[in-house]
């Protein structure tokens, strides 16, 4: 019998393939550009957008590399697993600043293979091969904010 954990209520109904792709894209951007996770994300079934603070506007070659890596990760069929830990047991590289102030003491970590791990209570696919194909629809660069927004969709 599985243990029951008391977690915060979740008020959003995610599209699991796109939500799981959000995790992959966050880690891909971290690895390619040394940035943090997205500071603004709107992830939906039809199309999604995520924004990152970067030190430069990615060129076409870098944009193609983002899409290539995303589809490579999807095709790798990485397992998506969950781990429940208390705040005291949390690995030190896990960022909690985005959790609500009243977040429970038990935190659910979502792991995608050995590629990404972060706290999340949303719905996900069981493995990355269930995501489909990542298609980059376009991007915008805000020079003043050093902000790069990626628009994408998941094709199943």
C-alpha positions in Angstrom: 0.0 0.0 0.0 1.4 3.4 -1.0 2.0 6.0 1.6 -0.3 9.0 1.5 1.5 12.4 1.7 -0.2 15.6 2.5 0.8 18.1 -0.2 -0.4 21.5 -1.1 -3.6 21.7 -3.1 -3.0 22.1 -6.8 -5.2 24.5 -8.8 -4.1 23.7 -12.3 -4.9 20.9 -14.7 -1.7 20.4 -16.8 -1.4 18.7 -20.1 1.2 16.1 -18.9 3.3 15.9 -22.1 3.8 19.7 -22.3 4.3 19.9 -18.6 7.0 17.3 -18.6 8.6 19.0 -21.7 8.7 22.2 -19.5 11.0 20.4 -17.1 13.2 19.2 -19.9 13.4 22.7 -21.5 14.3 24.3 -18.1 17.3 21.9 -17.7 18.3 22.2 -21.3 18.5 26.0 -21.0 20.4 25.7 -17.8 22.9 23.4 -19.4 23.2 25.3 -22.7 23.3 28.9 -21.4 24.1 28.6 -17.6 20.9 30.4 -16.8 18.3 29.7 -14.1 14.9 28.0 -14.6 12.3 30.0 -16.5 11.0 33.1 -14.7 7.7 33.0 -16.6 6.0 30.0 -18.1 2.6 29.5 -19.7 2.4 25.8 -20.7 -0.7 24.6 -22.5 -1.9 21.8 -24.8 -1.9 23.9 -28.0 1.1 26.1 -27.5 3.4 27.1 -24.7 5.9 29.9 -23.9 8.7 30.1 -21.4 11.0 33.0 -20.6 14.6 32.9 -19.4 17.1 35.6 -18.4 20.2 35.1 -20.6 23.4 37.0 -21.2 22.9 37.1 -25.0 20.3 36.5 -27.7 20.6 33.0 -28.9 21.4 32.8 -32.6 19.8 30.4 -35.1 22.4 27.7 -34.5 21.7 27.8 -30.7 18.0 27.7 -31.3 18.3 24.6 -33.5 20.5 23.0 -30.8 17.7 23.6 -28.2 15.2 21.8 -30.4 17.6 19.0 -31.3 18.4 18.4 -27.6 14.8 18.5 -26.6 13.8 15.8 -29.2 16.9 13.7 -28.4 15.8 13.7 -24.7 12.3 12.8 -25.6 13.5 10.0 -27.8 15.8 8.7 -25.1 12.6 7.5 -23.2 13.9 8.7 -19.8 11.8 7.6 -16.9 9.8 10.2 -15.0 9.7 9.3 -11.3 8.7 10.9 -8.0 10.3 11.0 -4.6 8.8 12.4 -1.4 11.2 14.1 1.0 10.9 16.5 3.9 12.5 19.9 3.8 15.3 18.5 6.0 16.0 15.7 3.5 16.1 17.9 0.5 19.2 17.7 -1.7 21.1 21.0 -1.4 20.8 21.9 -5.1 17.0 22.0 -5.0 15.6 25.5 -5.2 12.6 26.1 -3.0 12.1 29.9 -3.6 9.2 29.3 -6.0 7.1 27.2 -3.5 4.3 29.0 -1.8 5.0 30.3 1.7 2.5 27.8 3.2 4.1 24.8 1.3 3.9 21.5 3.1 6.8 20.0 4.9 6.8 17.1 2.5 8.0 18.0 -0.9 7.5 15.9 -4.1 10.5 15.9 -6.3 10.0 15.0 -10.0 13.0 13.3 -11.6 13.5 12.8 -15.3 16.2 10.2 -15.6 19.4 11.7 -14.3 18.7 14.8 -16.4 16.5 17.0 -14.2 15.0 17.1 -10.7 12.8 19.8 -9.2 9.9 20.1 -6.8 6.6 19.9 -8.5 3.1 18.6 -7.8 1.8 18.7 -11.4 0.9 15.9 -13.7 3.6 14.2 -15.9 4.0 11.4 -18.4 5.6 8.2 -17.2 8.6 8.5 -19.6 9.8 11.1 -22.1 8.9 9.0 -25.1 5.2 9.7 -24.3 5.7 13.5 -24.8 5.7 13.5 -28.6 7.8 15.9 -30.6 9.0 19.3 -29.5 8.5 22.0 -32.1 10.0 25.5 -31.6 7.5 28.0 -33.0 9.6 31.1 -32.5 11.3 33.3 -30.0 11.6 36.9 -28.8 14.5 38.8 -27.3 14.0 41.7 -25.0 17.4 43.5 -25.0 16.5 45.8 -22.1 15.4 42.9 -19.8 17.9 40.4 -21.3 14.9 38.1 -21.6 14.5 35.3 -24.1 11.1 33.8 -24.7 10.6 30.5 -26.4 7.3 29.6 -28.0 6.8 25.9 -28.6 4.2 23.2 -29.1 4.2 19.5 -28.5 3.0 17.4 -31.4 1.7 13.9 -30.6 
